Amino acid sequence: MASHVDYAFADGIARITLCDGDHGNPINTAMVAELQDAVRRSRSDAARVILLSSTGRFFCVGGDLGSFGSVDDVGAYIDDLAEALHRAVSDLVRNDAVVVSVVQGAAAGAGFPLAAAADIVLASRSASFTLGYTKIGFSVDGGTSLLVHTLGLHRMLRLALLNDVLDAEQAQAAGLVAQVHDDAELAGAADALAQKLAAGPAAAFAATKRLLRSTADPAPERAMRAETLSIRERAAEPDGVEGVAAFLEKRRPEFGAGQVSRRALR
């Protein structure tokens, strides 16, 4: 069975690599299970640094929409998938190791907040960040709501409602990306940064990370649970069903007028 996530540990650095690059590293139950296991292994290894990267043209294209059409209860499936992904994101956010994500190509859908779960984000000049949930009638997920603290409310509203795309330089100017490198130099720059961090004061780094993250958002799991409940409802509603069908059929979705539920507006 093909692996979706590779794990390697040496010299204090846990290297977690999304390795289904031929398919864009899509998020599905198998991938998330392997990601959770890799993050747990990094804790067992007492990693000082986690280097989160990927193979292929894209960092991560987001949810594996093809899998949605193969399940009987898409709402329950998305609930399970979202909760598992959120546990992995929470483990990265709360991990004592400094997490560095290395983004080449697109970080789309849930791939965007997954990359942003890192403490430091490096990007190639070809990198881009976009959400795309509302294109298929879904609300945001994967820890997107946590990005309000990084990017600001109104920028996040534009990204979520208009599905704007941030290129690497724009993401750096917005405060998300720490460094932008030429594509050929990205891996080397990431390795050099990981080695520098691994040689630093691990306890001080961990304490600093806890203090700053608790100030930015003391309850990230609560925010992500709200995302799960919302996306589950959206996926089962007519616009969500139509959005996924249109994506799979490679056509423009035809969303119904006036179908916003009262619950969604509360």
BELJOSUL-V991936 format. One record per residue. RES is the residue in one small letter. OMEGA is omega in whole degrees, -180 to 180 (NA if undefined). NEAR is the number of other C-alpha atoms within 12 Angstrom. Layout:
RES:OMEGA:NEAR + RES:OMEGA:NEAR
This chain:
m:-176:4 + a:178:13 + s:177:19 + h:-177:32 + v:175:32 + d:178:30 + y:175:30 + a:-179:23 + f:175:25 + a:173:20 + d:177:20 + g:-176:28 + i:173:36 + a:-179:38 + r:179:39 + i:-173:36 + t:171:33 + l:-167:43 + c:173:30 + d:-173:29 + g:179:28 + d:-180:18 + h:178:24 + g:-179:30 + n:-178:40 + p:-179:37 + i:176:43 + n:-173:34 + t:-180:26 + a:-179:26 + m:-178:34 + v:178:35 + a:180:26 + e:177:28 + l:177:39 + q:-179:31 + d:-180:25 + a:179:34 + v:177:42 + r:179:28 + r:179:25 + s:176:34 + r:180:25 + s:179:17 + d:-178:23 + a:-179:25 + a:174:37 + r:-178:35 + v:169:46 + i:177:48 + l:-177:47 + l:-177:48 + s:-178:44 + s:175:40 + t:175:28 + g:-176:22 + r:-173:26 + f:172:35 + f:178:45 + c:-177:48 + v:179:40 + g:-175:37 + g:178:40 + d:-175:32 + l:178:33 + g:-180:21 + s:-178:22 + f:-177:30 + g:-177:24 + s:-178:14 + v:-179:13 + d:-178:12 + d:-175:18 + v:179:27 + g:180:26 + a:179:21 + y:-180:28 + i:177:38 + d:-180:30 + d:-178:24 + l:-179:37 + a:-180:42 + e:178:33 + a:178:32 + l:-179:42 + h:176:40 + r:178:32 + a:178:36 + v:179:41 + s:180:36 + d:177:30 + l:-178:46 + v:-175:39 + r:-179:33 + n:177:37 + d:178:34 + a:171:43 + v:-177:46 + v:178:42 + v:175:44 + s:-174:46 + v:-168:54 + v:171:53 + q:-178:45 + g:-173:37 + a:163:38 + a:-169:43 + a:-180:42 + g:179:42 + a:175:46 + g:179:48 + f:179:50 + p:176:45 + l:177:52 + a:-176:49 + a:175:45 + a:178:42 + a:175:41 + d:179:39 + i:-179:34 + v:173:41 + l:-178:46 + a:171:45 + s:179:38 + r:178:28 + s:-175:29 + a:174:39 + s:-176:37 + f:179:46 + t:-177:40 + l:174:41 + g:-177:34 + y:-176:38 + t:175:30 + k:-180:31 + i:176:37 + g:179:35 + f:168:39 + s:-172:38 + v:-174:45 + d:173:44 + g:-175:47 + g:179:44 + t:-177:46 + s:178:40 + l:-178:38 + l:176:37 + v:-179:26 + h:-179:26 + t:-170:28 + l:-180:27 + g:-173:19 + l:-171:17 + h:173:15 + r:179:25 + m:176:29 + l:178:21 + r:-180:20 + l:-176:31 + a:-175:35 + l:-177:23 + l:-180:18 + n:174:24 + d:177:24 + v:173:27 + l:171:34 + d:-173:27 + a:-179:34 + e:177:25 + q:179:25 + a:177:35 + q:179:26 + a:-180:16 + a:178:22 + g:-179:25 + l:-175:37 + v:-180:37 + a:-177:28 + q:173:30 + v:-178:33 + h:170:26 + d:-175:22 + d:-176:23 + a:-176:15 + e:-173:20 + l:-176:28 + a:179:28 + g:178:17 + a:179:27 + a:178:37 + d:-179:26 + a:179:19 + l:180:28 + a:179:35 + q:178:25 + k:-180:20 + l:-179:30 + a:179:30 + a:-177:19 + g:-178:18 + p:-172:18 + a:-178:23 + a:178:21 + a:177:16 + f:-178:24 + a:180:27 + a:179:18 + t:178:20 + k:180:26 + r:-179:23 + l:-176:17 + l:-179:17 + r:179:28 + s:176:18 + t:-180:13 + a:180:20 + d:-177:25 + p:-177:18 + a:-179:19 + p:-179:31 + e:178:30 + r:179:19 + a:-179:26 + m:176:34 + r:176:31 + a:176:27 + e:-180:33 + t:-178:35 + l:-179:29 + s:-177:32 + i:176:39 + r:179:32 + e:-178:30 + r:-178:35 + a:-178:36 + a:180:28 + e:-176:26 + p:-178:25 + d:178:30 + g:178:36 + v:179:31 + e:-178:28 + g:179:33 + v:180:37 + a:-180:27 + a:178:23 + f:-178:24 + l:180:20 + e:178:14 + k:177:13 + r:179:14 + r:179:16 + p:177:22 + e:-178:19 + f:-180:23 + g:179:16 + a:173:9 + g:-178:9 + q:177:16 + v:-176:20 + s:176:16 + r:-178:8 + r:-179:11 + a:-177:18 + l:-179:8 + r:NA:7
